[in-house]
């Protein structure tokens, strides 16, 4: 599994380095991840907060199809 994630990360990094539009999308995604991580870290029940964040992201992906 980590090999696949490493390959995905390498692909994203190469795209971001070569394409300004992809770079902007990667920056926006990273900022969103940081924002969600801060929200999860501030909650008392972190597992529940992480589950809610995952559900919101999953629903957003499903609605974009």
N, C-alpha and C positions, 0 to 999 in steps of 0.2 A: 504494500500500500504506500509506503513512504517513497518508493521509487517512482510511482505514478504521480504522487504529489510533487516530487522534485522536478519531474519532467514538465508538469503543468506550470509550476513556478518559473522554470527556465523559459518556457514559451511566452508567458506573460511578460517577463522581464525583457525578452528580446523584442516583443511587439511594442512595449512601452518605450524602449530605447530608440526604435526606428520610426515610430509613427506618433506625431504630436497629438492627434485625436485620441489614440489609444492611451497615451500618457495621461491625458486629462481624465479619461474614464477611470484609469487605475488610481489616480490621486483621489478622485471622488469616492471610489469604492473603499479605499483605505481610510479615508476620513469617516465614512459611515461605520466601518468596523470599529474604529477607535471610539466613536460616539457610543455605540452599543456596548462596548467593553466597559466604558466608564459607567453607563447606566447599570449594568449587571454587577459591577464591583460595589456600587453604592447600596444595593438591595440587601435586605437581611437574609432572604432565601435566594441564594445565588443560582441554585439549580432551577428553581421555578422561573426566575427572571431569564435565564439562558434559554429555557424551553419556549418562553413567550417570544423572545427575540428570534429564535429559530423559526417558530411558526409564522411570524410576520414576514420574514425573509422568504420562506417557502411559499406562502400565499402570494407574495408579490411576484415571485418567479412564475407561479402557475397562471396568474392573471395576464402576464405578458405574452403568453403563447398564442 
